[in-house]
């Protein structure tokens, strides 16, 4: 297992480092899934990454709205 990476430095003592996130839309259930590879108690995002996260959510919402019409 690789050691944790801290692109912004370790923000707090309980910061466990970066983790991947997957965002998917399930048109049949009309749900957005946000998947983390391990339990996560908090997420800290720099402004640009927060914008990217927002944009991915908006894209998945658009997929659900397009499939509903």
C-alpha positions as CSV (number, residue, x, y, z in Angstrom):
1,X,0.0,0.0,0.0
2,X,1.3,3.4,-0.9
3,X,1.8,6.1,1.8
4,X,-1.0,8.7,1.8
5,X,-0.5,11.8,-0.3
6,X,-1.2,15.3,1.0
7,X,-1.4,17.7,-2.0
8,X,-2.4,20.6,0.2
9,X,-0.3,19.5,3.2
10,X,-1.8,17.7,6.1
11,X,-4.7,20.0,7.0
12,X,-5.6,18.6,10.4
13,X,-4.2,15.8,12.6
14,X,-6.9,13.4,11.4
15,X,-6.3,14.2,7.7
16,X,-5.7,10.8,6.0
17,X,-4.6,12.2,2.7
18,X,-6.2,12.3,-0.7
19,X,-8.7,9.8,-1.9
20,X,-10.4,9.1,-5.2
21,X,-14.1,9.9,-5.7
22,X,-16.5,8.5,-8.4
23,X,-19.7,10.2,-9.3
24,X,-22.3,8.3,-11.3
25,X,-25.9,8.6,-12.3
26,X,-28.4,5.8,-12.2
27,X,-31.2,6.8,-14.6
28,X,-33.4,3.8,-13.6
29,X,-33.4,4.8,-10.0
30,X,-32.9,8.5,-10.6
31,X,-30.1,8.6,-8.1
32,X,-26.6,10.2,-8.1
33,X,-24.0,7.9,-6.5
34,X,-20.9,9.3,-4.9
35,X,-18.5,6.5,-4.2
36,X,-15.4,6.6,-1.9
37,X,-13.0,3.7,-1.8
38,X,-13.0,3.8,2.0
39,X,-15.0,5.3,4.9
40,X,-14.6,9.1,4.9
41,X,-15.5,11.4,7.8
42,X,-14.8,14.7,6.0
43,X,-13.6,16.1,2.7
44,X,-11.6,19.3,2.1
45,X,-11.4,20.7,-1.4
46,X,-9.4,23.6,-2.7
47,X,-11.7,26.0,-4.6
48,X,-10.9,24.7,-8.1
49,X,-11.5,21.1,-7.1
50,X,-14.7,22.1,-5.4
51,X,-15.8,23.7,-8.7
52,X,-14.9,20.5,-10.6
53,X,-16.9,18.4,-8.1
54,X,-19.8,20.8,-8.5
55,X,-19.6,20.5,-12.3
56,X,-19.5,16.7,-12.2
57,X,-22.6,16.7,-10.0
58,X,-24.3,19.1,-12.4
59,X,-23.4,16.9,-15.4
60,X,-24.9,13.8,-13.6
61,X,-28.0,15.7,-12.7
62,X,-28.3,16.7,-16.4
63,X,-28.1,13.0,-17.4
64,X,-31.0,12.2,-15.0
65,X,-33.0,15.2,-16.2
66,X,-32.4,14.3,-19.9
67,X,-33.5,10.7,-19.3
68,X,-36.7,11.8,-17.6
69,X,-38.1,13.9,-20.4
